[in-house]
Amino acid sequence: MTEKTPFKGILLVCDMDGTLLDSKKQISRQNREAVKYFVEKGGRFTIATGRMDLGIAQYMPQLPVNAPVILYNGSLIYDFDKKERLWYKLLPTDVRNVLIHLMEKFPQMGIEVFHGGQMILLKENDITDMHLKRAEFFPRRATIEEVPDGWYKVILAWEHEKLEEVEKYILENIINEESPFYVVYSEPFFLEILSKEASKGRALKELIQMLQISRSKVIAVGDNMNDIDMIEVAGIGIAVENAHEQLKKVADYCFPDNDNHAVSKIVEWLDKKVTNYSQIICK
């Protein structure tokens, strides 16, 4: 490690919504400059998000991402430079029967299927309308029979109190230990169905192997339930102040919230500590 590249060998993995992005879904100047500084000083920076590639495309020109990104909450590792899928885990085809059952049981619930770089809208409600406005892209509307196989994930979208009922019903009547999929909240009004082999933590393990780096030199930052196993996999797991309380319990450190330039504060902290990096390895 030299003075010119103090962050060499360190990978910083950052969640987007609620972490890198502020409440207006923007990357602050402070965060942009901090990430640029981190990379210029030898660090590797990437994103781990529930979004698909189209959902982060608008942000990529603002960020010096120099490692493959984790998309769809860990269902895909994607190399933007090569435009290549490096690793992925798809939902099993029998998830169709689960959705058919849920649509009959909860007809007002919104349902989004992610397939082939596209959001396919099966059922609309106020939450899916909000999601589309926020994401600024246009979905394809289709019936479940019209959607081809090869789903990365499904989002069940509804008010949180109603989603809690849906989650309870799924856990009591549909999913068991042998099920090939699971559910996790990415936001209070998004309950996601993913392959049991897919998560941000599982994808991060794969990425670490691809990059041939030590887990002890990986720093992961997040805010929600879908970030928990990623935080646990990393050598240092960091929660932002606005994070879910369960994530804060497993994180090694807690930094300011996403509206107060959390990522810039993390890089500033690392810059002070990195000369004796071994002292901040907590796992």
Buried (B, 14 or more C-beta within 10 A) or exposed (E): EEEEEBBBBBBBBBBBBBBBBBEEEEBBEBBBEBBBBBBEBBBBBBBBBBBBBBBBEEBEEBBBBEBBBBBBBBBBBBEBEEEEBBBBBBBBEEBBEBBEBBBEBBEEBBBBBBBEBBBBBBBBBEBBEEBBEEBEEEBEEBEBEEBEEEBBBBBBBBBBEBBBEBBEBBEEEBBEEEBEBBBBBBBBBBBBBBBBBBBBBBBBBBBBEBBEBEBBBBBBBBBBBBBBBBBBBBBBBBBBBBBBEEBBEEBBBBBBBBBBBBBBBBBBBBBEEBEEBEEBEEE
